[in-house]
Amino acid sequence: MNKKEFIPVCEPTYLGNERKYTQQAVSSGWISSAGSFIGKFEKKFSQYCGMKHGIVTTSGTSALHLALVSLGIKPGDEVIIPDFTMVAVLFAVLYCQARPVFVDVEADTYNIDPEKIEEKITAKTKAIIVVHTYGHPADMEPILKIADKHNLYLLEDAAEAHGAKYKGKKCGGMGQINCFSFFANKIITTGEGGAVVTSNARLADRCRYYKNLCFSLTRERNYCHRDLGYNYRMTNVQAALGLAQLENIEKLVAMRRENARAYNHLLKDIPGIQLPIEKENTRNVYWMYAILLHPKKFGISRNELMLKLKEKRIDTRYFFRPLHNQRVLSKFGIKDKSIYPVTQRLSENGLYLPSSSKLKKENIVYICQTIKNLHKKTNP
Ligand SMILES: Cc1ncc(COP(=O)(O)O)c(C=O)c1O
């Protein structure tokens, strides 16, 4: 490859009608949140997830907030979330003035550890948010049982796991109400955007109501508002892009999986690197190809590796930092001094490598060879 080429951590991949549909949306004049692409995208995406209703939004963050609002999460309610995930999950809980309750994650999938959930449930717990981290499904069966036993809502955040499967079911198709992001780095994208999917008609209606400033869904607009609403409306142009992307979602997933196969093959013999896994009965979509360094065995630290890769024009990202001790929590009077050892280790030693669906095989070879050389240099 041309060594001057910068390899971004992720860029969108267009395989079909992206230009055609967005142009149609623009030409039609329907560029705000009415227009035929919205309904089509909502219907096809919810069907893809195995759910009855889809409600598109401005982002994954707004989708999470909307879902919690539709569930009636109120100030003082407790919501269980993984300590290791994207901050939007925490923020959505805080927007409701509810209390986030953190649970450590599994050391191999980086998903919420089902065995550590029940000890965090109190009389105030109302919901569990499960995140399918970096594209690997969370272990849903025991979590669904816990939610059922304690009468809790279960919300899946499948922002990172479009098309991932757990025992044959799609991620985002198992909780009562589930959320997606369509940010540009996601497996399918609308630029910015998100969606809520559910099979519960009442929750779907509540989402439609709250996302559109609480205008009545049934009566003519009279500009009287009973509730506090939000403008979380996706545009028709974004939905056009989303629909085109959705038409090729299985190809995009296959490309991600093929990239992971190549990475796994080329990195497997380098000491000190934990590679992503795919548990039995799951389909990992490898949204990000995430590796965990064992610095002593590898020879250099995660941060040094990232710097050296950047010098070689290879872009990477840190893993998430723990949520339980984010400084913003003090503004809500929340202090959590517990230790979450797995999250801690992941946040110190994890990084993800370039992961675009359209990543070239020769670039994967170059990235892996560069990592190999960096290991060798420190361990001659
Ligand atoms: C698990 C998870 N939830 C929510 C979000 C937020 O999505 P958005 O950036 O579209 O607001 C992200 C974004 O990457 C995410 O990874």
The ligand as a Gaussian input file, in Angstrom:
#p B3LYP/6-31G(d) Opt

LIG

0 1
 C      -23.724000       1.981000      23.025000
 C      -24.025000       3.341000      22.482000
 N      -25.142000       3.958000      22.853000
 C      -25.468000       5.173000      22.392000
 C      -24.652000       5.839000      21.533000
 C      -25.015000       7.221000      21.129000
 O      -25.338000       7.350000      19.800000
 P      -25.262000       8.781000      19.063000
 O      -23.827000       9.120000      18.895000
 O      -25.965000       8.531000      17.768000
 O      -25.993000       9.742000      19.920000
 C      -23.478000       5.232000      21.092000
 C      -22.608000       5.918000      20.127000
 O      -21.601000       5.463000      19.680000
 C      -23.141000       3.962000      21.598000
 O      -22.000000       3.349000      21.246000

